[in-house]
Amino acid sequence: MRHTISILVENKFGVLARVTGLFSGRGFNIDSLNVAPTHVAALSRITAVLMGDEAALNLAIKQLRKLVNVVEVTDFKDGQAVQRELVLVKVKASAKSRSEVMQICEIFRTKIVNVDHKDVIVELVGDCAKVSAFLNLLEPFGIIEIARTGTLALKRA
Amino acid sequence: MRHTISILVENKFGVLARVTGLFSGRGFNIDSLNVAPTHVAALSRITAVLMGDEAALNLAIKQLRKLVNVVEVTDFKDGQAVQRELVLVKVKASAKSRSEVMQICEIFRTKIVNVDHKDVIVELVGDCAKVSAFLNLLEPFGIIEIARTGTLALKRA
């Protein structure tokens, strides 16, 4: 099963290493993870997408809550949270193919953030399904490089 | 000094824990970090923003390159890379203040992705300076929660 987990932590030395260590120690595969400061100077938020068995995950969350410097752990159920991802894609785009690439970008409401003779860098924000659909359409042109933030989530209510 | 580093790694068990462990073991403060799969099934990309001394960082990068499952490490100099961040902000917005919040959102070309009676969730993409300016303007309304992906970077040339 795929789980999106939000972990509020104190900005203390080594806390990220402890959190990722706990997951790897319990055999969890981290699909994606991101961490950055919040508006409260002393706190950072980690959003992680994990693959694994439900019971084992619940146990891991219990252990997470006991870790030093972990303030809050939320396991988002479907639809509870707004989920978005940011992707930067460098795709081949010669003078010939550029207009076709730009057309796809326009349909997906993406933004071209860099243009070179042979390629463009596109910025896309969306949920999993949108990102997959977009990358599938770009594949035939030749994807050179890609960077993804992984899922970012915030509770609706 | 602030450094943005891109690390291409094999999707092997525990590699993220090893990378974060190396940084914390050497006393580096990770300001932000994100990791997600790339278009090549076997590879993930980590983008990390680190604060620390130049010489110590160069040493850490050398050690990173020697880690099992690390394929490539790039230390981006200023302007070499497109750098963007995705932010979700839940901000107080009553019937009274909502139009003012929406005005600020429009100026920053952000997107309102959720509306409730007392708050809205806003999605913003930008560089460090844009994100800071936006959050400063929202502060007086009352920021309830925030989630940031941290800097994502892709080489221009």
Interface residues (C-beta under 8 A of the other chain):
Chain A: S6 F13 G14 L16 A17 T20 G21 F23 S24 G25 G27 N29 I30 D31 S32 L33 N34 V35 A36 P37 T38 H39 R45 T47 V82 R84 E85 L86 L88 V89 K90 V113 N114 D116 I121 E123 V125 L135 E139 I143 E145 I146 A147 R148 T149 G150 L152 A153 L154 K155 R156 A157
Chain B: S6 F13 G14 L16 A17 T20 G21 F23 S24 G25 G27 N29 I30 D31 S32 L33 N34 V35 A36 P37 T38 H39 R45 T47 V82 R84 E85 L86 L88 V89 K90 V113 N114 D116 I121 E123 V125 L135 E139 I143 E145 I146 A147 R148 T149 G150 L152 A153 L154 K155 R156 A157
